[in-house]
Amino acid sequence: MDRDRPVARQDLDPVAHEHGVHAPELGEVGAGMSQAPNALRALAGLGVEAEARAVGVPTYSASNLRRADGRYLRRAQPGDPTPLLAFHRADLHRVLLDAVPAGWVHTNAEVTDVREDGEGVTVVAGGTEYRADLVVGADGIHSTVRTRLWPDAEPPRYLWRTAWLGVAEVAGVPGDLSGSVTMGKGDLFLVHPVSRGRAYWALLTTSGAAGVRYDDEKAAALDRVGDWHDPVPDLIRATPDRAVIRTDIRELPPLSTYVRGRAVLLGDAAHAMSPDRGQGAGHTLEDAVVLAHALATEPALDVALARYDAERRPRDQATARGARADGARTASRAGQSAISALVRLVPAGLWRKGLAPDGNPTWRWQPPTLPVVPPAP
């Protein structure tokens, strides 16, 4: 946890940990997320900041910290900064997809094999074999690229926590829906407003074993927080039964390199992390900008990839360590009590300073400037 920002619980949407990238078509998947200033700068570097801001909603989740009985440990005040933008995951996906030239994205093409031979990379997808000078493995925590080309890498490890996620229509739901984090009994409940009159919620709790599931996941989530303050129970009730997502929290043990010859890993394929610092998607965006800049400005591919690895891996892995530690603190009653005591000791002015776009080391990241590429004829 950053000392100059005692609580950093922006994005508890670990849905990507459970869902692969192979899909028959593009559609609305996942739940919600928030993006911090570093990620918004990455979106600016990619040329889509305005479009992202148009579908994002400011959230006060970093300012409103509550106990299960509704008592505020810290409450947003008029004039408080709102450095975080909340999104339905599908809205931000659409912004990024719309920026990609037509015909570049192909669905229903599961990658089943990847082979690197020093001269190039062979990829087998959808029954067809492709040859490439470079393959970027951005295929998630269960990456096929990593499995094939990093055979000695440790598999993702379970962090003894599970989450329920959902998006609810907020008409008629009582309580503060501007964004908040509630702690109680080692559980954590996050609320973000998202577009079109909806709110994203996430409930994290400890779980002794991965893969435990209930016939009615919505009822199981409600059972844990049914007596919590508004709007917690009503948000769960307002979520369609089949729209409640259950996912176990895992992380990827640190890799010694993101590069294997002419293949490179990016995002969750390289550094899947606990969601407790809200940086999984943000660091993926950072990775993309840094990799694009290295490829565009270095004369040799091996030099570009080595630079990317040297710049990204230490930052990604440090953030992953911090997120894991944050999660361990909030997953216990003792840890939550310590956080509550710390929050009460932090002066309001120092708290607001921590919410500035450069309020902590993670948020201060600045992207390289990508060269302008003329449109294809």
Helices and strands as residue ranges (DSSP letters): G 14-17, E 32-35, H 37-45, H 49-55, E 57-59, E 65-67, E 72-74, E 84-88, H 89-98, E 111-116, E 121-125, E 128-132, E 135-137, H 144-149, E 157-169, E 180-184, E 187-194, E 198-206, H 217-225, H 232-237, G 241-243, E 245-251, E 259-260, E 263-265, H 268-271, G 275-277, H 280-297, H 301-330, H 333-345, H 348-354
